[in-house]
Amino acid sequence: MNQKALTFTILKEPLIKNTTNSSRSTWTKDACRKEASKFESRSEWREKSTASYKKAARSGWIQEFMPIDMKHVDYSSFAQCAIEAELSQSEQQWKEDFPDSYFYAVQNRWVEICCTNIILRNAKSGILVSDLEDCINSAARYQSITEWSMSDQKTYRIAYIAGIVKACSQHMSKKNKRRTISDCIQISKKYKSPKEWKDHDPLSYISAKRRGLFNSDCTKILQTT
């Protein structure tokens, strides 16, 4: 997937459709208050009556209609930020509708990944919010992309497919360890075919290809240096 293509664009339709009074075009304060009283939690309200929830969020009525102790809202969770980003049609709208989650996303460098998640969901890629969160948590344990890709190939591969390797690795050193010819040959032994190698560890595969370690049709790596 082309990482440049994963820019946050305005979606044609909301990803989560309003299933309650969807025909209502105008949500007044009283109407939103009445709608909110039907639900046990903010998440239920947001999921089942998205339009009224968004109107209340933009107008600053959420806390009034469904008060909670804001200290207990886990906006430090990537999943919570991603879910609220999904309810908006642009980054600016997310910032206006859900300032708390947007603030935490900015602080944790999650904005790009949250925006990518919306595009992935819209494209029905099969990559879940929990998968992206695993990528973030895994990448945080390493000091370079090379170390990450070699130590946790599963999350690195998901990040590579999703186009969020750069976003996940902002804390890492800009200088990654350069793979030697010997490194490439050793890594190649883990895989049954070049395609499997490319899918699971694209960085080392590309490095080997650039160094001319494949035969002419790229079906076999040359075992000599």
C-alpha positions in Angstrom: 0.0 0.0 0.0 1.4 3.4 -1.0 2.0 5.4 2.2 1.6 8.6 0.3 -1.9 7.5 -0.7 -2.9 7.2 3.0 -3.6 10.9 3.5 -6.6 11.9 5.7 -9.3 13.0 3.2 -12.9 13.9 3.8 -15.0 10.8 3.7 -18.1 10.7 1.5 -20.2 9.1 4.3 -19.7 8.5 8.0 -18.2 5.2 8.9 -20.7 4.6 11.7 -24.2 5.3 10.6 -26.8 6.8 12.8 -29.4 4.0 13.6 -31.7 6.1 15.8 -33.9 8.8 14.3 -31.6 8.9 11.3 -34.2 10.9 9.3 -33.9 13.9 11.7 -32.1 16.7 10.0 -31.9 19.1 13.0 -30.9 18.3 16.6 -31.9 20.9 19.0 -30.5 21.0 22.6 -33.8 19.6 24.0 -33.9 16.9 21.3 -30.3 15.8 22.1 -31.0 15.8 25.8 -34.0 13.5 25.2 -32.0 11.3 22.9 -29.1 11.0 25.4 -31.6 9.8 28.2 -32.2 6.6 26.2 -28.7 5.3 26.7 -26.7 4.0 29.6 -23.3 5.3 28.5 -21.6 7.7 26.2 -20.2 4.9 24.0 -23.7 3.5 23.6 -25.1 6.9 22.7 -22.3 7.5 20.2 -22.8 4.2 18.5 -26.6 4.1 18.3 -27.3 7.8 17.7 -24.2 9.2 16.1 -25.8 12.3 14.7 -27.2 13.5 18.0 -24.0 12.7 19.8 -21.9 14.7 17.3 -24.3 17.6 17.5 -24.0 17.5 21.3 -20.2 17.2 21.1 -19.9 20.2 18.8 -22.1 22.2 21.1 -20.4 21.2 24.3 -23.5 19.5 25.8 -22.0 16.0 26.4 -20.9 16.6 29.9 -24.2 18.3 30.7 -26.4 15.5 29.4 -24.3 12.6 30.5 -21.9 13.8 33.2 -18.9 11.7 34.1 -15.7 12.2 36.0 -13.4 13.2 33.2 -10.4 11.9 35.2 -11.7 8.4 34.5 -12.0 8.7 30.7 -9.0 6.8 29.3 -8.1 9.2 26.5 -4.6 8.0 26.9 -5.8 4.8 25.1 -5.1 4.8 21.4 -8.3 2.9 20.8 -10.4 5.6 22.4 -8.8 8.3 20.3 -9.2 6.3 17.1 -12.8 5.6 17.8 -13.6 9.3 18.3 -11.6 10.2 15.2 -13.7 7.8 13.2 -16.8 9.8 14.1 -15.5 12.9 12.3 -15.2 13.6 8.6 -11.9 15.5 8.8 -9.0 16.1 11.2 -10.3 19.6 11.8 -13.7 18.3 12.7 -12.2 15.7 15.0 -10.3 18.5 16.7 -13.5 20.5 17.2 -15.9 17.7 18.1 -13.6 15.7 20.4 -10.9 18.0 21.6 -9.9 15.8 24.5 -9.1 12.7 22.4 -7.4 14.9 19.7 -5.2 16.6 22.3 -4.0 13.2 23.6 -3.5 12.0 20.1 -1.3 15.0 19.3 0.7 14.5 22.6 1.3 10.9 21.8 2.0 11.4 18.0 -1.1 9.3 17.1 -2.9 11.8 14.8 -1.6 10.3 11.6 -2.2 6.7 12.7 -5.8 7.6 13.8 -6.4 9.2 10.4 -4.9 6.2 8.6 -7.2 3.9 10.6 -10.2 5.7 9.2 -9.0 5.1 5.6 -8.3 1.5 6.4 -11.7 1.0 7.9 -13.4 2.7 4.9 -11.4 0.4 2.6 -12.4 -2.7 4.6 -8.7 -3.7 4.8 -9.2 -6.1 7.7 -6.7 -4.2 9.8 -8.3 -3.4 13.1 -7.8 -0.7 15.7 -6.3 -3.3 18.0 -3.7 -4.2 15.3 -2.6 -0.6 15.0 -2.4 -0.3 18.7 -0.2 -3.5 18.8 2.1 -1.8 16.2 2.4 1.3 18.4 3.2 -0.6 21.5 5.6 -2.9 19.8 7.5 -0.1 18.0 7.9 1.7 21.3 10.1 -1.1 22.6 12.8 -0.6 20.0 15.3 2.1 19.1 15.4 1.6 15.3 13.2 0.4 12.5 15.7 -2.4 11.8 15.6 -3.7 15.3 11.8 -3.6 15.3 11.5 -5.4 11.9 13.9 -8.1 13.0 12.5 -8.6 16.5 8.7 -8.4 15.9 8.0 -9.2 12.3 4.3 -9.6 12.7 3.6 -6.0 14.0 6.2 -4.6 11.6 4.5 -6.2 8.6 1.1 -4.9 9.7 2.6 -1.4 10.0 4.3 -1.7 6.6 1.0 -2.8 4.9 -0.9 0.0 6.7 1.7 2.6 5.8 2.4 3.7 9.4 6.0 2.6 9.9 7.2 6.2 9.9 4.4 7.3 12.2 5.1 4.5 14.7 8.9 5.1 14.6 9.0 8.8 15.3 10.8 8.2 18.6 13.5 6.1 17.0 17.0 7.1 16.0 17.1 8.4 12.4 20.1 6.3 11.8 19.2 2.6 11.3 21.7 -0.2 11.3 22.8 -0.9 7.8 22.4 -4.6 6.9 25.5 -6.3 5.7 25.5 -8.9 2.9 25.9 -11.6 5.6 22.9 -10.2 7.5 20.8 -10.5 4.3 21.9 -14.1 3.6 21.1 -15.2 7.2 17.7 -13.6 7.2 16.9 -15.2 3.8 17.3 -18.6 5.4 14.2 -18.0 7.6 11.9 -18.0 4.6 10.9 -20.6 2.0 10.6 -18.2 -0.9 11.6 -14.6 -1.9 7.8 -13.7 -1.8 7.5 -14.9 1.8 10.7 -13.0 2.7 9.4 -9.8 1.0 6.1 -10.0 2.8 7.5 -10.5 6.3 10.7 -8.4 6.2 10.6 -6.0 3.3 13.5 -3.9 4.5 16.1 -6.7 4.4 14.6 -8.0 1.1 15.0 -4.6 -0.5 18.5 -4.3 0.9 19.4 -7.7 -0.6 17.9 -6.8 -4.0 19.8 -3.5 -4.1 23.0 -5.3 -3.4 22.5 -7.7 -6.3 22.2 -10.8 -4.1 19.4 -12.4 -6.2 19.8 -14.3 -9.4 18.4 -12.7 -12.6 14.8 -13.6 -12.0 14.9 -12.9 -8.3 13.8 -16.5 -7.4 16.9 -17.4 -5.5 19.4 -15.5 -3.3 23.0 -16.1 -4.2 24.9 -17.7 -1.3 28.3 -16.2 -2.2 29.6 -12.8 -1.1 
